[in-house]
Amino acid sequence: MDNQTSKAKRIAALLGVILLVSLYIVTFIVSVVDKSSGGKLFSICLVATLVIPIMSWITIWMVGKLSGKGSIADFDRGVKKNDVNKDNE
């Protein structure tokens, strides 16, 4: 794997983690300080818990596809070409 591609994947994954952790911290602080908007912010946090990892996965997958190299996000990562040909016989 190329160093530039690997670095881009790490940055995408790290940004996703940082975004989720900061979202949880802000949600907690706002819910303690201002109880009226805590429920709405919690709902946003739940949606982001699903959306951010999916977007990170799509970013890692697209970087792998655009660079022409495989990535951990490929659908057929664990399947060998010989295994696929045996199934078709």
MARKE-618811 format. One record per residue (C-alpha): residue number from 0; residue in one letter; x, y, z. Coordinates in nm, 2 decimals, m for minus. Example, Ala and Ser with C-alpha at 12.3 -4.5 7.8 and 13.67 -1.06 7.14 Angstrom:
@k 0 r a X 1.23 Y m0.45 Z 0.78;
@k 1 r s X 1.37 Y m0.11 Z 0.71;
//
This chain:
@k 0 r m X 0.00 Y 0.00 Z 0.00;
@k 1 r d X 0.12 Y 0.34 Z m0.09;
@k 2 r n X 0.23 Y 0.57 Z 0.19;
@k 3 r q X 0.01 Y 0.86 Z 0.07;
@k 4 r t X m0.30 Y 0.64 Z 0.05;
@k 5 r s X m0.23 Y 0.49 Z 0.39;
@k 6 r k X m0.19 Y 0.84 Z 0.54;
@k 7 r a X m0.52 Y 0.96 Z 0.39;
@k 8 r k X m0.71 Y 0.66 Z 0.53;
@k 9 r r X m0.56 Y 0.72 Z 0.88;
@k 10 r i X m0.66 Y 1.08 Z 0.87;
@k 11 r a X m1.01 Y 0.99 Z 0.76;
@k 12 r a X m1.05 Y 0.74 Z 1.04;
@k 13 r l X m0.89 Y 0.97 Z 1.30;
@k 14 r l X m1.12 Y 1.26 Z 1.20;
@k 15 r g X m1.42 Y 1.04 Z 1.25;
@k 16 r v X m1.31 Y 0.94 Z 1.60;
@k 17 r i X m1.23 Y 1.29 Z 1.70;
@k 18 r l X m1.56 Y 1.41 Z 1.56;
@k 19 r l X m1.76 Y 1.15 Z 1.75;
@k 20 r v X m1.57 Y 1.20 Z 2.08;
@k 21 r s X m1.61 Y 1.58 Z 2.06;
@k 22 r l X m1.98 Y 1.54 Z 1.98;
@k 23 r y X m2.03 Y 1.32 Z 2.29;
@k 24 r i X m1.84 Y 1.57 Z 2.51;
@k 25 r v X m2.04 Y 1.87 Z 2.38;
@k 26 r t X m2.37 Y 1.68 Z 2.42;
@k 27 r f X m2.29 Y 1.60 Z 2.78;
@k 28 r i X m2.18 Y 1.95 Z 2.87;
@k 29 r v X m2.49 Y 2.11 Z 2.70;
@k 30 r s X m2.73 Y 1.87 Z 2.87;
@k 31 r v X m2.58 Y 1.95 Z 3.21;
@k 32 r v X m2.59 Y 2.33 Z 3.16;
@k 33 r d X m2.91 Y 2.37 Z 2.95;
@k 34 r k X m3.16 Y 2.09 Z 3.02;
@k 35 r s X m3.41 Y 2.22 Z 2.76;
@k 36 r s X m3.20 Y 2.15 Z 2.45;
@k 37 r g X m3.04 Y 1.83 Z 2.58;
@k 38 r g X m3.29 Y 1.60 Z 2.43;
@k 39 r k X m3.26 Y 1.75 Z 2.08;
@k 40 r l X m2.88 Y 1.74 Z 2.10;
@k 41 r f X m2.89 Y 1.38 Z 2.22;
@k 42 r s X m3.10 Y 1.29 Z 1.91;
@k 43 r i X m2.85 Y 1.46 Z 1.68;
@k 44 r c X m2.57 Y 1.26 Z 1.86;
@k 45 r l X m2.75 Y 0.93 Z 1.80;
@k 46 r v X m2.79 Y 1.01 Z 1.43;
@k 47 r a X m2.42 Y 1.12 Z 1.40;
@k 48 r t X m2.31 Y 0.79 Z 1.58;
@k 49 r l X m2.45 Y 0.61 Z 1.27;
@k 50 r v X m2.36 Y 0.86 Z 1.00;
@k 51 r i X m2.00 Y 0.95 Z 1.09;
@k 52 r p X m1.87 Y 0.59 Z 1.08;
@k 53 r i X m2.06 Y 0.52 Z 0.76;
@k 54 r m X m1.91 Y 0.83 Z 0.60;
@k 55 r s X m1.56 Y 0.74 Z 0.72;
@k 56 r w X m1.60 Y 0.39 Z 0.57;
@k 57 r i X m1.72 Y 0.54 Z 0.24;
@k 58 r t X m1.42 Y 0.78 Z 0.23;
@k 59 r i X m1.17 Y 0.50 Z 0.30;
@k 60 r w X m1.34 Y 0.28 Z 0.04;
@k 61 r m X m1.33 Y 0.56 Z m0.22;
@k 62 r v X m0.97 Y 0.64 Z m0.16;
@k 63 r g X m0.89 Y 0.27 Z m0.21;
@k 64 r k X m1.09 Y 0.25 Z m0.53;
@k 65 r l X m0.96 Y 0.58 Z m0.68;
@k 66 r s X m0.60 Y 0.48 Z m0.60;
@k 67 r g X m0.65 Y 0.14 Z m0.77;
@k 68 r k X m0.54 Y m0.05 Z m0.46;
@k 69 r g X m0.75 Y m0.25 Z m0.22;
@k 70 r s X m0.84 Y m0.13 Z 0.13;
@k 71 r i X m0.98 Y m0.27 Z 0.44;
@k 72 r a X m1.33 Y m0.14 Z 0.33;
@k 73 r d X m1.34 Y m0.36 Z 0.02;
@k 74 r f X m1.64 Y m0.60 Z m0.01;
@k 75 r d X m1.43 Y m0.89 Z m0.14;
@k 76 r r X m1.13 Y m0.84 Z 0.08;
@k 77 r g X m1.12 Y m1.19 Z 0.22;
@k 78 r v X m1.23 Y m1.37 Z m0.10;
@k 79 r k X m0.95 Y m1.51 Z m0.32;
@k 80 r k X m1.00 Y m1.50 Z m0.70;
@k 81 r n X m0.96 Y m1.88 Z m0.72;
@k 82 r d X m1.25 Y m1.93 Z m0.47;
@k 83 r v X m1.48 Y m1.72 Z m0.69;
@k 84 r n X m1.39 Y m1.92 Z m1.00;
@k 85 r k X m1.46 Y m2.25 Z m0.82;
@k 86 r d X m1.81 Y m2.13 Z m0.72;
@k 87 r n X m1.89 Y m2.07 Z m1.09;
@k 88 r e X m1.79 Y m2.41 Z m1.21;
//
